[in-house]
Amino acid sequence: MTAQAGVLWLWRMSAVDYLTALADLLTDRLAPLAGEPVATPWGPRLEQAMSDRGLAVYEEALLSRLLADLSS
């Protein structure tokens, strides 16, 4: 999470981030979603995108992006 001037947003947890990861990652880095859907009140479009595609993106698969964010 990141906070700036009283605003809080989740880091790399938007529908755009999710869809970009799906497009960029090899299929062996993705897994089927399991269990009951979980609400994403910070981004309703994320909830819908995940439900539509049925795939999980794990942070470990995005490590290079996350580390690049920290160094910028």
Secondary structure as UniProt FT lines:
FT   STRAND          2..4
FT   TURN            5..6
FT   STRAND          7..9
FT   TURN            11..12
FT   HELIX           15..24
FT   HELIX           27..29
FT   STRAND          30..32
FT   TURN            41..42
FT   HELIX           44..53
FT   STRAND          55..57
FT   HELIX           59..62
FT   HELIX           63..71
//
